[in-house]
Amino acid sequence: MHTVYGVRKLSDYEKAVLDALKNGPKVRKELVQVLCPKRMSVKKLQKTLNELVDEGRIICIPRMIGQTHKWTSCYALPKHKYLLETDFKTVVNAVKYLRLELCRNPDVEEVAAKIGVDPESVQKHLFIHASELKWKPPTTEDKEKAKGMRQKVWGLAAQIKYGLEGEINVSEISIDDIKRVEFALKHKFKSIKLERLPFRGVVLGPGFPTPPSPKEISKKEAIQVIKKLQRLKKHESGQNRN
């Protein structure tokens, strides 16, 4: 190996591997597809990877392939180590889940608590990919506004669960409202109680019969109702555009 002023000069093979990893981690199969046989043989690639790992120029972490119980090697530059320690897809899924649950963007700590990792790793993902995720740290105003939105969503979900969907005015709710209600029905169905129902008219005084309690429907029926509301809203939106 040649050295320049005490620093070993990288081979063309090593430069090719480092260049392939400059934008983020890659599993071995991806490196094979990018570099073999155009730049080197598979055997030469593996030898080069091993040498770069031994010298600390890249890192290698085993990663399970989906639910197959098979393993592969994932390679990255040391500066991208956090991307291997905290899977980006897990962060994305947590953000999507919490966004529907909280009716706002989650903060770093909320995402970290959801997936059970340290906030520092999550923060790097969120800030680097903020534009892609359409994420920004929620302000105090965002959190206060979300409280009212959650109250509305839970009220709509309760109306559906207790068979009162006929009282919902589709024109007064948005597509986002419907998505959040669908989330509540799918993931928080047991938590939707009668007390979540919005106020329904004048309180009757003595001498008036007590109105019957709304009848609870099943989760499956509730999902069918929200799907129907989605279709109605899309139809309404189409008419408004025309």
Buried (B, 14 or more C-beta within 10 A) or exposed (E): EEEEEEEEEBBEBBEBBBEBBEEEBBBBEBBBEBBBEEBBEEEBBBEBBEBBBEEEBBBBEEBEEEEEEEEEBBBBBEEBBBBBBBBBEBBBEBBEBBBBBBBBBBBBEBBBBBBEBEBEBBBBBBEBBEEEBEBEEBEEEBBEBBEEBBEBBBBBBBBBBBBBBEEBEBEEBEEEBBBBBBBBBEEEBEEBEEEBBBEEEEEEEEEEEEEEEBEBBEBEEBBEBBEEBBEBBEEEEEEEEE
